[in-house]
Structure formats: structure tokens, C-alpha cells
Amino acid sequence: MSEDAPTTDIALRPWPSASKEALSAADLTFRVSQLAVERGHLRFVTEEILQEEIASGKHSTDDVMEGVEEAEGVRETKDAQKRGPSKQERLEELSAARLSVFGHADWAAHYAHTTLDLVALLLSKDPKKNLDNSFSHMFKGQKIKRGTFSLDTGKTVIRRGDRRDMEEIEAKHQKQQRLVARGSRMNALERLADNVLEAAKQMETDVRRETKYWDEVLSVSQKGWALQRLRKGVRGAPVTVRFGYPEARDQFRARGYAPLRMDKDGSIIMDPALKLKPKTLRVRISDNGKTTGTSTLAAAAASSSLAIERSVQLAKDSIFEEELYHEITQESRQLLSFGVEVRNRVVNVPVPGPDSLSTSRKILIDCVPREENVLGHEDHSQDWLAQNVAEALRLLLGHEHRMRLFRRSQDPPPLTQQKRQIPQAPLLRILLGVFAHIGAINSLQVHLGALVTILRAASLPIHTKIVCESSWVQLMGLVQDSKRKEFSAVDQVLEVFTKPLEGRVTVILPSSNEEKLTTTIRTYFGPPTFGTEYRVALPPSLVQAYGIPPEQKHDFQFWSAEEVQSYVADAIAMDLTHNVLFEEYRDKAGTGPGPRITIASMEGKSLIQRSVSVHLDEDQLRVNVGLKTALGENSSAKEQEYTWDGRAPGSQFKAEVKQMLG
């Protein structure tokens, strides 16, 4: 077209397409989108507006929009006249107001959400990533399938150049790939070497820790402690050491375990059960309110032992001492009638003293920490007794543990609805029984010793034989001949103390070596005795002297040492009168009631009867000789008396009586 040609409006229209070149659905969608971009919203684009544009030759966006706006304005004016403001008008007013306030912030937010939706949609191709929370609410409402879009770089395509250039580029590319692969392998090998070195160091540390830990565990096991897993059948469960006694009470048996956990350096961590302050049983002897003896602690372990071994040993000793104190306090409630009581956590046990008349002795038992100073008094004369009592109580509790195991291993009794109770360990009962028994024997021994001294001062032959406990004398024979082989020798010896104690005091009377006055002392703090019982058996000569029928028992029961002492003295006095003097003056003597005989003699042509009576006690032996009156009484005017007190040798008994008889 030349420059001089007139200017005219030319409308550019698409070339009519044949029917075979009709637009497909995809092309149609593209064209609609293109028109929407060119003209804006297509809501108010009608056929009439397009025909007017074609006729007038208008094709610009502004002309189209002006036509659309004019048509829209005319239509809206008409509609407004009919129905007033529409919903679209109200929304546009709100949008205009919002735009005036916030500007273009909503568009920026829209673009940001759209960009995030696109990125999330590209990444949703990876099934390992969960990006549901990354999509906006508008995108979720469209229900687009995840993984629809993805990103793939592909390979570099060389479209230009000759074959030589392509080979050079390919060779260079392969060389770069080899270098990258080599560098990647070197980095991987370096990381692998570092990991191996680190693992080797960690393994060396673990081996050192394990070695130290199991060395200490082996040392604990070699000392004789029982080891086991904390939970059976569970791998990795810590090893526990059992230092308690399996036959202890439930509350102490549960405390007899401690896990041996590993510390950072491999040593054994001290369990809280092993860190508690150890305790010990303290026994004190109190004479008239003054402490005269205290038990001492056991010898400490060797210094070369490991700390864990010393801790386990102290924990074992402590739990044993606590159980012993618990058993003693429980048993003391059953012995209130014997004077046993608990004051300020101290068990007071009254026992006979060396001098029962002037000494009030008590055994004080309590449980104190090992660090406490137990030797806080000046008098240590009875330390040996306190130590013996403490060791005896420990031996008895150990014996009770073994007896519980023996009873539990036997055939169980028939089943009943009543729960079987574990019998109370007889610790204080045995202690009271031994002290009471020894006190009774000593009391008789002291009394008989005074009688023997007095009688020997009168030149009367008398002998005593005292057996404190008959089973103790034959102890070795009882152990050797015992048929209960399931018990050890120690248990058989301790079993003797749980049974009634029986002693015997034999007095050989002055009349004959075959005449013996036997006193049996039986002590047991349980049914049926509940204390000390004395039985005095008379020889046949005294049975006849007392006039006891043969069918009756010849032994008499007493419940106090004073009664026995008085009866034995009276029996010796009966033997002196009815046996010694009666044998001396058989043809002239006549027996009477009690320790008294009558001796007749001729003085001239008169028959004179003289009465001889004997009285014996701890202080003296007294002989009275007097004339017997018609009423059968002694004449006090002519009565003669002689006394032996044992302080110095006196005249002979028979010679003195003969001299008084004239």
C-alpha cells in the first residue's frame, strides 16, 4: 500500500475455516481464555454488541469495553428502575470500599497463595511428602488431583553443530561426571573412615566399661553373693545382688535386693538400698540404773575389698540387725507379764543379777547407727556379758531362719480357711529362760554352800553335786547320736535352748552316801511352766521319817527358791535326828514329829527321857537338849543348846550331843 492511498478503517477478521477445520475443545478453550484476557469479563458480551462492533469496524479493547459499559448502563438503568439496587451493585460497592481502605493487598495475597499452590502441586509428585496443609482453601475446593504437575530437567539436547562438536561436548560431559563421581566416592569414603574410627573409639570405650563392670560383678560373685537378673527373661535387665535372707519376714526379704547398674566409667552405681546408713544392735547391761557393759561392733572388712563389696556386706549386716530388733520388739508385747517393756525404742528385759537381793539388773536392747559411739560409759566390767547376749541373739535368729526353711520344706498341713501364721521367734523367751535358770541354780548353790560350810564345821560329812543343765553335760553325745541328720551340729546345739532347761542339785546326806536329796530345777517361759519349777525328791529314809505313805509321790513341787531352801534345810535336819542320832542311840531313841527324837537313859533307878531337836538354816546349826516333862514338853530350866555358825571349826556334832546327854 502506497503512502498516498487514502486512510480507511479495515476490520481484520479471521479467515473462514472449513467445516473440517473446526476448532477442537482444547482450541476453543484457548480462544475463550484469550478473549477473556482481551475484553475482560465475558459476562456481558452479547451477540448484538459483537455485531455492532463488526459493522462499525471497532476492534480495540477500549471500544469494546465502552460498548459493553453503555449496554450495561442502559440495561442496569432499566433494571434499577424496575427492582432497585441489585446484589452485584452491593458487592461492587463493598469491593470499592475495601479497595479504598486496603488498596491492592488482597491481590498480593492472592498471588502469594497461587504461587504456594503451584509449588506445593509440583512437590506433591513425591509420595513421601505430605503437603495437604500447604494448599490454600480455594485450591482445595477445586479438588485437583495431587501429583498432576511435576518438574523434570531432562538431558541437554544439542540441536546445532556438527558431529565433532557433539562428541567433544559429550566427552567433556562424561569427564565431568567421572570427576564428580570420584569426588563423591572420596567424600563418602572419608565419611565412612570417620564413622569407622568413631565407632572403633566408642567400641573401645564400651569394651573398657563392660570389662570393668563385669570384673566388679565377678568379684562380688566370688565373695559368695547371689546374683540374678532383675527381671527374668528380659534381655538387658540389670544384674541384682541378693544380700537379704530368703527366710526373713516379708518386709525385710523385699529389701534384700539391690540392682548393680553401670556407671559412665564402667564402675557399679551404688543403689539407694546400699547407701542407707547401716545400723547395728546394741546391748547394754544396767545394774541399779548404771550402765556396766555394752556390746561392741563386729570387726570391719579388709581394706583391699572393693567399695561395692563393703557396701553389700554392710547392707546385709544392717538388714539382719534391723530384723533382729524388729523380732525382739514384736516378742516383747507377749512378755509384759514378765516385766519386759519398751521405752523410747529401748527394750528393757529384767534378769536376775549376781546378787538378787541387792542388785537390780536389766538388759537394754536397741538399734543404733554404726557410727554412733556405743562406749559412752566408764564401767566396762560387764562388757563380756553384753557381747555374749548380742551374739546369742544373732545366733538364735539365724537358727530361726534355718528352722523356717526346714518347716517350709516339709509336707504342708491340711488346707484350711484360716491363714497359717509364722510362729514368733523365741528370742527373748530363751534369753529370759537361760538367765532365770542360771539364777535359780546359783541361788540354790549359794544356799547349799552355806549349809555345807556349817555342817562341815560340825564335822558332819555332806557333799553336793550341781548340774546346771543336764542336756549341756551330754551335749556332744546328743549331737553324735542324733538321728536328725538334716540338722547341722550348730542347729542341734541351738535347738537345746528352745526346749525346757532342766538342772539338778544333789545333796548326799550325812547319814549315808546312798541317801541323796535330789532337787530338779525346770525352767521354760511357755506352757505349762511359764517360769521356774522346783521338784524335791526325798530318799527312802526321809520318806519313812516324814511318815509319807508309799503310794504317794515322793517329790514335792515348789515355785520359789526360798521355799526350796527352807525345805532342804529341814530335810537335812530330819536326817540328822532320825538317821544320824537314831542310829547312834538306836536302843534308847524314839522318833518324834519333825527334826526331834527322844533318848531315854537310867539315872539310878529312874528313867529319864531327854528330847533332842535340831534346827538348821543359812546362819547356824543349833542343837537343843532338854528333859521331857509329863506333858511331852522340854523343861526350859534344864535345856542345853549348842550352835555352829560355820565361821570357825567347832566340836563334833555327835560328841557335843553325847556330852549334853551326859
Protein Blocks (a to p, Z undefined) as FASTA:
>chain_A
ZZkbccdddddddddddfklcccfklmmmmmmmmmmmnopaklpcfklmmmmmmnopabf
klmmmmmmmmmmmmmmmmmmmnopafklmmmmmmmmmmmmnommlmmmmmmmmmmmmmmm
mmmmpmkbccklmpcfklmmnopaehkaccdebjaddfbdcfklmmmmmmmmmmmmmmmm
mmmmmmmmmmmmmmmmmmmmmmmmmmmmmmmmmmmmmmmmmnopacddfbghiahiacdd
dfbdfkbcfklmmmmgccddddfkopacddfklmpccddddddddeehiafbdcdddddd
dfkbcfklmmmmmmmmmmmmmmmmmmmmmmmmmmmmnopaceehiacdddddfblmlpcc
ddddddddfklcfblcfblklmmmmmmmmmmmmmmmmmmmmmmmmmmmpccddddfbdcd
dddddfklmmmmmmmmmmmmmmmmmmmmmmmmmmmmnopacdddddfblklmmmmmmmmm
pcblmbcfklmmmmmmmpccddddddddfkbmklccddddddddddfklpadddddddfk
lmmmnopafkbcfbdcdfbfklmmmmmmmmmmmmmmmmmmmmmmmmlgccdehjdddddd
dehjaccdddddddddfkbccdddddddfkopacfklgccdddehlaccddfklmmmmmn
ZZ
